[in-house]
Amino acid sequence: MLGWVALAPTSNRPVYEGVGETSIYIHDEGRGKRIGTRLMKELIYISEREGYWTLQAGIMPENVESIRIHENAGFREVGRREKVGKLNGAWRDVLLYERRSKIVGIE
């Protein structure tokens, strides 16, 4: 397997219906082959078909490949959460990215 992408509801509370969290992983052998771009495009298509209108992702700042994939898919950085992720025993900041569906208007 060269990569995978996942989508999960952000909450089971009705007020957050249609908001999902994305996760993506690309194996070293799959990098540079646009696998992440294709996976994210398919995830967005399926998410909109299933009624998701906002997708969000938490990405550590040094993960430039994931940031690039998300930004190329229409995500934008909306914030930074300080020291909420732990990697190799160290607390890390996490950038919050989101994407709003183009087929669902937000008033």
DSSP file (Angstrom, degrees, kcal/mol; ACC not computed):
  #  RESIDUE AA STRUCTURE BP1 BP2  ACC     N-H-->O    O-->H-N    N-H-->O    O-->H-N    TCO  KAPPA ALPHA  PHI   PSI    X-CA   Y-CA   Z-CA
    1    1 A M              0   0    0      0, 0.0    29,-0.1     0, 0.0     3,-0.1   0.000 360.0 360.0 360.0 131.0    0.0    0.0    0.0
    2    2 A L        -     0   0    0      1,-0.3    25,-2.7    27,-0.1    28,-0.3   0.636 360.0 -23.4 -96.2 -16.4    1.4    3.4   -1.0
    3    3 A G  E     -A   26   0A   0     23,-0.3    -1,-0.3    32,-0.1     2,-0.3  -0.965  50.2-154.9-179.8 165.6   -1.1    5.5    0.9
    4    4 A W  E     -A   25   0A   0     21,-2.4    21,-2.6    -2,-0.3     2,-0.3  -0.978   4.1-157.1-150.3 160.9   -4.4    6.0    2.5
    5    5 A V  E     -A   24   0A   0     -2,-0.3     2,-0.3    19,-0.2    19,-0.2  -0.988  12.9-169.1-138.7 146.5   -6.9    8.7    3.4
    6    6 A A  E     -A   23   0A   0     17,-2.8    17,-1.8    -2,-0.3     2,-0.4  -0.953   9.9-161.1-138.4 156.0   -9.6    8.7    6.0
    7    7 A L  E     +A   22   0A   0     -2,-0.3    15,-0.2    15,-0.2    -2,-0.0  -0.998  13.1 174.1-137.7 132.6  -12.6   10.8    7.0
    8    8 A A  E     -A   21   0A   0     13,-1.9    13,-3.3    -2,-0.4    -2,-0.0  -0.991  39.4 -98.9-136.6 145.0  -14.3   10.8   10.4
    9    9 A P  E     -A   20   0A   0      0, 0.0    11,-0.3     0, 0.0     3,-0.1  -0.347  26.6-136.8 -58.6 142.4  -17.1   12.9   11.8
   10   10 A T  S    S-     0   0    0      9,-2.6     2,-0.3     6,-0.3    10,-0.1   0.840  82.0  -5.7 -69.4 -33.0  -15.7   15.6   14.1
   11   11 A S        -     0   0    0      8,-0.5    -1,-0.2     5,-0.3     8,-0.2  -0.978  55.4-131.1-155.5 157.9  -18.5   15.0   16.7
   12   12 A N  S    S+     0   0    0     -2,-0.3     5,-0.1    -3,-0.1    -1,-0.0   0.400  75.2 112.1 -93.7   2.3  -21.6   12.9   17.1
   13   13 A R  S >  S-     0   0    0      1,-0.1     3,-1.9     3,-0.1    -2,-0.1  -0.570  75.0-128.4 -74.7 135.8  -23.5   16.0   18.2
   14   14 A P  G >  S+     0   0    0      0, 0.0     3,-1.8     0, 0.0    -1,-0.1   0.800 104.4  67.3 -55.8 -31.2  -26.2   17.2   15.7
   15   15 A V  G 3  S+     0   0    0      1,-0.3    -3,-0.0     3,-0.0    -2,-0.0   0.740 103.9  45.2 -63.8 -21.9  -24.8   20.8   15.7
   16   16 A Y  G X  S+     0   0    0     -3,-1.9     3,-1.9     3,-0.0    -6,-0.3   0.166  79.4 141.3-106.6  16.8  -21.6   19.5   14.0
   17   17 A E  T <   +     0   0    0     -3,-1.8     3,-0.1     1,-0.3    36,-0.1  -0.386  69.6  25.9 -60.6 131.5  -23.3   17.3   11.5
   18   18 A G  T 3  S+     0   0    0      1,-0.3    35,-2.4    -2,-0.1    36,-2.0   0.461  93.9 113.0  93.0   2.6  -21.5   17.6    8.1
   19   19 A V  E <   + b   0  54A   0     -3,-1.9    -9,-2.6    33,-0.2    -8,-0.5  -0.939  43.9 177.8-109.4 124.9  -18.1   18.5    9.7
   20   20 A G  E     -Ab   9  55A   0     34,-2.5    36,-2.6    -2,-0.5     2,-0.5  -0.885  26.6-131.6-129.5 158.1  -15.4   15.9    9.3
   21   21 A E  E     -Ab   8  56A   0    -13,-3.3   -13,-1.9    -2,-0.3     2,-0.2  -0.909  23.8-149.6-108.2 131.4  -11.7   15.4   10.1
   22   22 A T  E     -A    7   0A   0     34,-3.0    36,-0.4    -2,-0.5     2,-0.3  -0.651  12.6-174.8 -98.8 156.1   -9.3   14.2    7.4
   23   23 A S  E     -A    6   0A   0    -17,-1.8   -17,-2.8    -2,-0.2     2,-0.4  -0.980   5.0-176.8-145.4 140.1   -6.2   12.1    7.8
   24   24 A I  E     -A    5   0A   0     -2,-0.3     2,-0.4   -19,-0.2   -19,-0.2  -0.998   6.8-176.5-141.5 142.9   -3.8   11.2    5.1
   25   25 A Y  E     -A    4   0A   0    -21,-2.6   -21,-2.4    -2,-0.4     2,-0.5  -0.995   3.4-170.9-139.4 132.6   -0.7    9.0    4.9
   26   26 A I  E     -A    3   0A   0     -2,-0.4   -23,-0.3   -23,-0.2     5,-0.1  -0.989  24.2-129.0-124.2 122.4    1.6    8.5    2.0
   27   27 A H    >>  -     0   0    0    -25,-2.7     3,-2.0    -2,-0.5     4,-0.7  -0.300  29.3-108.4 -64.0 151.5    4.4    5.8    2.2
   28   28 A D  G >4 S+     0   0    0      1,-0.3     3,-1.0     2,-0.2    -1,-0.1   0.857 120.4  56.2 -50.0 -39.8    7.9    6.9    1.3
   29   29 A E  G 34 S+     0   0    0      1,-0.2    -1,-0.3     3,-0.0   -27,-0.1   0.678 107.0  50.8 -69.9 -16.2    7.7    4.9   -1.9
   30   30 A G  G X4>S+     0   0    0     -3,-2.0     3,-1.2   -28,-0.3     5,-0.6   0.531  83.7 113.1 -96.8  -7.7    4.5    6.7   -2.9
   31   31 A R  T <<5S+     0   0    0     -3,-1.0   -28,-0.0    -4,-0.7    -3,-0.0  -0.373  75.9  22.4 -71.6 143.7    5.8   10.3   -2.4
   32   32 A G  T 3 5S+     0   0    0     -2,-0.1    -1,-0.2     1,-0.0    -2,-0.0   0.543  98.0  95.2  81.9   7.7    6.2   12.5   -5.4
   33   33 A K  T < 5S-     0   0    0     -3,-1.2    -2,-0.1     0, 0.0    -1,-0.0   0.232  97.7-113.1-113.9  11.6    3.8   10.5   -7.5
   34   34 A R  T  >5S+     0   0    0      1,-0.1     4,-2.1     3,-0.1     5,-0.2   0.669  76.7 132.4  65.2  19.2    0.7   12.7   -6.8
   35   35 A I  H  ><S+     0   0    0     -5,-0.6     4,-2.8     2,-0.2     5,-0.2   0.920  70.9  51.3 -64.2 -43.7   -0.9    9.8   -4.9
   36   36 A G  H  > S+     0   0    0     -6,-0.2     4,-2.5     1,-0.2     5,-0.2   0.897 109.3  50.3 -60.7 -41.2   -1.8   12.2   -2.0
   37   37 A T  H  > S+     0   0    0      2,-0.2     4,-2.2     1,-0.2    -1,-0.2   0.918 112.7  46.0 -63.0 -44.6   -3.5   14.6   -4.4
   38   38 A R  H  X S+     0   0    0     -4,-2.1     4,-2.0     2,-0.2    -2,-0.2   0.905 113.4  49.1 -67.3 -41.3   -5.5   11.9   -6.0
   39   39 A L  H  X S+     0   0    0     -4,-2.8     4,-2.4     2,-0.2    -2,-0.2   0.922 112.6  47.7 -63.1 -43.8   -6.6   10.4   -2.7
   40   40 A M  H  X S+     0   0    0     -4,-2.5     4,-2.5    -5,-0.2    -2,-0.2   0.899 109.4  53.3 -65.9 -39.7   -7.6   13.8   -1.3
   41   41 A K  H  X S+     0   0    0     -4,-2.2     4,-2.1     1,-0.2    -1,-0.2   0.920 111.6  45.7 -60.4 -43.8   -9.6   14.6   -4.5
   42   42 A E  H  X S+     0   0    0     -4,-2.0     4,-2.6     2,-0.2     5,-0.2   0.891 110.7  53.4 -66.8 -40.0  -11.5   11.3   -4.1
   43   43 A L  H  X S+     0   0    0     -4,-2.4     4,-2.8     2,-0.2    -2,-0.2   0.914 109.7  48.4 -61.0 -42.9  -12.1   11.9   -0.4
   44   44 A I  H  X S+     0   0    0     -4,-2.5     4,-2.4     2,-0.2     5,-0.2   0.925 111.0  50.5 -63.7 -44.6  -13.5   15.4   -1.1
   45   45 A Y  H  X S+     0   0    0     -4,-2.1     4,-1.9     1,-0.2    -2,-0.2   0.945 115.2  42.3 -58.0 -49.9  -15.8   14.0   -3.8
   46   46 A I  H  X S+     0   0    0     -4,-2.6     4,-1.8     1,-0.2    -2,-0.2   0.901 112.0  54.7 -65.9 -41.1  -17.1   11.2   -1.5
   47   47 A S  H  <>S+     0   0    0     -4,-2.8     5,-2.9    -5,-0.2    -1,-0.2   0.910 109.7  46.3 -61.6 -42.0  -17.4   13.6    1.5
   48   48 A E  H ><5S+     0   0    0     -4,-2.4     3,-1.3     1,-0.2    -1,-0.2   0.890 110.2  53.2 -68.0 -38.4  -19.6   16.0   -0.4
   49   49 A R  H 3<5S+     0   0    0     -4,-1.9    -1,-0.2     1,-0.3    -2,-0.2   0.835 109.5  50.4 -62.1 -31.9  -21.7   13.2   -1.8
   50   50 A E  T 3<5S-     0   0    0     -4,-1.8    -1,-0.3    -5,-0.1    -2,-0.2   0.377 126.7 -98.9 -90.2   3.8  -22.2   12.0    1.8
   51   51 A G  T < 5S+     0   0    0     -3,-1.3     2,-0.4     1,-0.3    -3,-0.2   0.587  70.3 147.3  94.8  10.7  -23.2   15.5    3.0
   52   52 A Y      < +     0   0    0     -5,-2.9    -1,-0.3    -6,-0.2   -33,-0.2  -0.665  16.7 173.9 -78.5 133.7  -20.0   16.9    4.5
   53   53 A W        +     0   0    0    -35,-2.4    48,-3.0    -2,-0.4     2,-0.4   0.549  66.5  40.0-115.0 -15.9  -19.8   20.6    4.1
   54   54 A T  E     -bC  19 100A   0    -36,-2.0   -34,-2.5    46,-0.2     2,-0.4  -0.994  61.6-170.9-136.6 131.3  -16.6   21.3    6.1
   55   55 A L  E     -bC  20  99A   0     44,-2.7    44,-2.7    -2,-0.4     2,-0.3  -0.944   9.9-173.3-115.3 141.4  -13.5   19.3    6.3
   56   56 A Q  E     -bC  21  98A   0    -36,-2.6   -34,-3.0    -2,-0.4     2,-0.3  -0.938   6.3-171.6-133.2 158.4  -10.7   20.0    8.8
   57   57 A A  E     - C   0  97A   0     40,-2.5    40,-3.1    -2,-0.3     2,-0.6  -0.995  17.7-143.7-148.1 141.4   -7.2   18.6    9.5
   58   58 A G  E     + C   0  96A   0    -36,-0.4     2,-0.4    -2,-0.3    38,-0.2  -0.945  29.1 177.4-105.0 122.1   -4.6   19.1   12.2
   59   59 A I  E     - C   0  95A   0     36,-2.7    36,-3.3    -2,-0.6    -2,-0.0  -0.986  30.8-122.9-131.7 131.2   -1.1   19.1   10.7
   60   60 A M    >   -     0   0    0     -2,-0.4     3,-2.3    34,-0.2     7,-0.2  -0.514  31.8-118.8 -70.0 140.0    2.2   19.6   12.5
   61   61 A P  T 3  S+     0   0    0      0, 0.0    -1,-0.1     0, 0.0     6,-0.1   0.774 110.1  56.7 -54.9 -32.5    4.1   22.6   10.9
   62   62 A E  T 3  S+     0   0    0      1,-0.2     2,-1.9     2,-0.1     3,-0.2   0.570  81.3  91.3 -78.8  -6.0    7.1   20.6    9.8
   63   63 A N    <>  +     0   0    0     -3,-2.3     4,-2.1     1,-0.2     3,-0.3  -0.491  49.2 161.8 -86.5  69.2    4.8   18.2    7.7
   64   64 A V  H  >  +     0   0    0     -2,-1.9     4,-2.5     1,-0.2    -1,-0.2   0.795  66.7  59.2 -64.4 -30.2    5.2   20.3    4.6
   65   65 A E  H  > S+     0   0    0     -3,-0.2     4,-2.3     2,-0.2    -1,-0.2   0.932 108.5  44.3 -64.9 -44.5    4.0   17.5    2.3
   66   66 A S  H  > S+     0   0    0     -3,-0.3     4,-2.5     2,-0.2     5,-0.2   0.899 112.6  52.2 -66.6 -40.3    0.7   17.2    4.1
   67   67 A I  H  X S+     0   0    0     -4,-2.1     4,-3.0     1,-0.2     5,-0.2   0.928 110.3  49.2 -59.3 -45.1    0.3   21.0    4.2
   68   68 A R  H  X S+     0   0    0     -4,-2.5     4,-2.6     2,-0.2    -2,-0.2   0.922 110.9  49.3 -62.0 -45.2    0.9   21.1    0.4
   69   69 A I  H  X S+     0   0    0     -4,-2.3     4,-0.9     2,-0.2    -1,-0.2   0.935 114.9  44.7 -60.0 -46.6   -1.6   18.4   -0.3
   70   70 A H  H ><>S+     0   0    0     -4,-2.5     5,-2.6     2,-0.2     3,-0.6   0.929 113.8  48.3 -66.2 -45.7   -4.3   20.1    1.8
   71   71 A E  H ><5S+     0   0    0     -4,-3.0     3,-1.7     1,-0.2    -1,-0.2   0.905 109.4  53.2 -62.7 -40.3   -3.6   23.6    0.4
   72   72 A N  H 3<5S+     0   0    0     -4,-2.6    -1,-0.2     1,-0.3    -2,-0.2   0.738 106.6  54.8 -65.5 -21.3   -3.7   22.3   -3.2
   73   73 A A  T <<5S-     0   0    0     -4,-0.9    -1,-0.3    -3,-0.6    -2,-0.2   0.319 130.3 -93.4 -93.8   6.9   -7.1   20.7   -2.4
   74   74 A G  T < 5S+     0   0    0     -3,-1.7    26,-0.3     1,-0.3    -3,-0.2   0.539  78.8 139.7  96.6   7.0   -8.5   24.0   -1.2
   75   75 A F      < -     0   0    0     -5,-2.6     2,-0.3    -6,-0.2    -1,-0.3  -0.503  32.4-161.7 -77.1 153.0   -7.8   23.8    2.5
   76   76 A R  E     -D   98   0A   0     22,-2.4    22,-2.2    -2,-0.2     2,-0.3  -0.986  25.4-105.2-135.2 149.5   -6.6   27.0    4.3
   77   77 A E  E     +D   97   0A   0     -2,-0.3    20,-0.3    20,-0.2     3,-0.1  -0.566  38.4 169.2 -72.6 128.3   -4.9   27.5    7.6
   78   78 A V  E     -     0   0A   0     18,-3.3     2,-0.3    -2,-0.3    19,-0.2   0.426  57.4 -23.3-119.9  -3.6   -7.3   28.9   10.2
   79   79 A G  E     -D   96   0A   0     17,-1.1    17,-2.8     2,-0.0     2,-0.4  -0.985  50.9-112.1 175.1 177.0   -5.3   28.6   13.4
   80   80 A R  E     -D   95   0A   0     -2,-0.3     2,-0.6    15,-0.3    15,-0.2  -0.999  16.9-154.9-135.0 128.8   -2.6   27.0   15.5
   81   81 A R  E >   -D   94   0A   0     13,-3.3    13,-2.7    -2,-0.4     3,-0.6  -0.926  24.9-130.1-104.9 123.7   -3.2   24.9   18.6
   82   82 A E  E 3  S-     0   0A   0     -2,-0.6    11,-0.2     1,-0.2    10,-0.1  -0.601  72.0 -20.5 -84.2 126.5   -0.2   25.0   20.9
   83   83 A K  E 3  S+     0   0A   0     -2,-0.4    10,-0.3     1,-0.1    -1,-0.2   0.879  88.5 128.7  49.8  54.1    1.3   21.8   22.2
   84   84 A V  E <   +     0   0A   0      8,-1.3     2,-0.4    -3,-0.6     9,-0.2   0.508  58.3  63.9-110.9  -9.8   -1.7   19.5   21.6
   85   85 A G  E     -D   92   0A   0      7,-2.2     7,-4.3    -4,-0.2     2,-0.5  -0.916  67.6-150.4-116.0 143.5    0.1   16.8   19.6
   86   86 A K  E     +D   91   0A   0     -2,-0.4     2,-0.4     5,-0.3     5,-0.2  -0.956  17.6 174.6-116.1 124.3    2.9   14.5   21.0
   87   87 A L  E >  S-D   90   0A   0      3,-2.7     3,-2.0    -2,-0.5    -2,-0.0  -0.992  71.7 -14.1-131.1 123.9    5.5   13.2   18.6
   88   88 A N  T 3  S-     0   0    0     -2,-0.4    -1,-0.1     1,-0.3     3,-0.1   0.859 129.3 -53.1  52.1  39.3    8.5   11.1   19.7
   89   89 A G  T 3  S+     0   0    0      1,-0.2     2,-0.4    -3,-0.0    -1,-0.3   0.429 116.8 109.0  82.5  -0.7    7.8   12.2   23.3
   90   90 A A  E <  S- D   0  87A   0     -3,-2.0    -3,-2.7     0, 0.0     2,-0.2  -0.910  70.4-120.9-113.8 136.2    7.8   15.9   22.6
   91   91 A W  E     - D   0  86A   0     -2,-0.4     2,-0.3    -5,-0.2    -5,-0.3  -0.545  36.4-165.7 -72.2 135.8    4.7   18.2   22.6
   92   92 A R  E     - D   0  85A   0     -7,-4.3    -7,-2.2    -2,-0.2    -8,-1.3  -0.914  21.5-116.2-126.8 148.7    4.1   19.8   19.3
   93   93 A D  E     -     0   0A   0     -2,-0.3     2,-0.4   -10,-0.3   -11,-0.2  -0.475  29.7-149.5 -71.9 154.7    2.0   22.6   17.9
   94   94 A V  E     - D   0  81A   0    -13,-2.7   -13,-3.3   -34,-0.2     2,-0.3  -0.996   5.2-138.6-131.8 128.0   -0.7   21.6   15.4
   95   95 A L  E     -CD  59  80A   0    -36,-3.3   -36,-2.7    -2,-0.4     2,-0.6  -0.677  17.6-138.0 -83.3 137.3   -1.9   23.8   12.6
   96   96 A L  E     -CD  58  79A   0    -17,-2.8   -18,-3.3    -2,-0.3   -17,-1.1  -0.872  23.7-176.9-100.4 121.6   -5.6   23.7   12.0
   97   97 A Y  E     -CD  57  77A   0    -40,-3.1   -40,-2.5    -2,-0.6     2,-0.3  -0.880   0.4-176.2-114.3 147.3   -6.7   23.6    8.3
   98   98 A E  E     -CD  56  76A   0    -22,-2.2   -22,-2.4    -2,-0.3     2,-0.4  -0.986  13.8-161.1-143.1 157.0  -10.2   23.6    6.9
   99   99 A R  E     -C   55   0A   0    -44,-2.7   -44,-2.7    -2,-0.3     2,-0.4  -0.997  11.1-151.0-135.7 129.0  -12.0   23.4    3.6
  100  100 A R  E     -C   54   0A   0     -2,-0.4   -46,-0.2   -26,-0.3   -47,-0.1  -0.834  29.3-108.9 -99.6 138.6  -15.6   24.5    3.0
  101  101 A S        -     0   0    0    -48,-3.0     3,-0.3    -2,-0.4   -48,-0.1  -0.349  14.6-146.3 -63.4 141.9  -17.6   22.7    0.3
  102  102 A K  S    S+     0   0    0      1,-0.2    -1,-0.1     3,-0.1   -49,-0.1   0.613  96.6  57.1 -83.5 -13.0  -18.2   24.7   -2.8
  103  103 A I  S    S+     0   0    0      1,-0.1     2,-0.6     2,-0.0    -1,-0.2   0.551  98.6  64.1 -95.8  -6.8  -21.6   23.1   -3.3
  104  104 A V  S    S-     0   0    0     -3,-0.3     2,-0.3   -51,-0.1    -1,-0.1  -0.962  79.6-142.4-117.9 116.7  -23.0   24.1    0.1
  105  105 A G        -     0   0    0     -2,-0.6     2,-0.5    -3,-0.0    -3,-0.1  -0.587   6.7-152.6 -79.0 135.5  -23.4   27.8    0.6
  106  106 A I              0   0    0     -2,-0.3    -6,-0.0     1,-0.1    -2,-0.0  -0.938 360.0 360.0-107.2 124.3  -22.7   29.2    4.1
  107  107 A E              0   0    0     -2,-0.5    -1,-0.1     0, 0.0    -2,-0.0   0.441 360.0 360.0 -95.6 360.0  -24.6   32.3    4.9
